[in-house]
Amino acid sequence: MKASELRDLTVDELQQRYEETQKELFNLRIQQSTGQLENPIRMRDLRRDVARIKTIISERAEV
């Protein structure tokens, strides 16, 4: 997800998106540990999405 798309969301929507992304990342980690992970690049993308979301939330907290 692009940062410009995330900036259009409200803080509550960002929190919800953060929780969903964390859950998906957790599930992928479980799949990786059991050897069932099909797309390891998805983990990288999710980690980056988490970082983007956290950055935007902290930016809005400062304002």
C-alpha positions, -999 to +999 in steps of 0.1 A: +000+000+000+013+034-009+018+061+017-004+085-002-033+061+002-026+057+039-025+095+044-061+097+032-073+075+061-083+086+095-064+076+126-090+050+136-088+035+101-050+035+103-052+017+137-075-009+122-053-014+092-023-017+115-039-045+135-050-064+104-015-061+089+001-073+122-023-104+122-014-112+087+023-109+093+020-132+123+002-158+102+029-156+076+056-161+103+038-192+114+036-205+078+073-198+074+083-217+105+063-247+094+077-245+058+044-237+042+052-201+031+046-197-006+055-160-011+082-148+012+082-114-004+048-108+011+064-107+045+088-079+034+059-059+020+039-063+052+068-052+074+071-021+052+034-014+054+036-016+092+064+009+092+045+033+069+014+031+091+033+036+123+051+066+107+019+083+096+003+077+130+032+092+148+033+122+124-004+129+132+003+126+170+029+153+168+006+178+151 
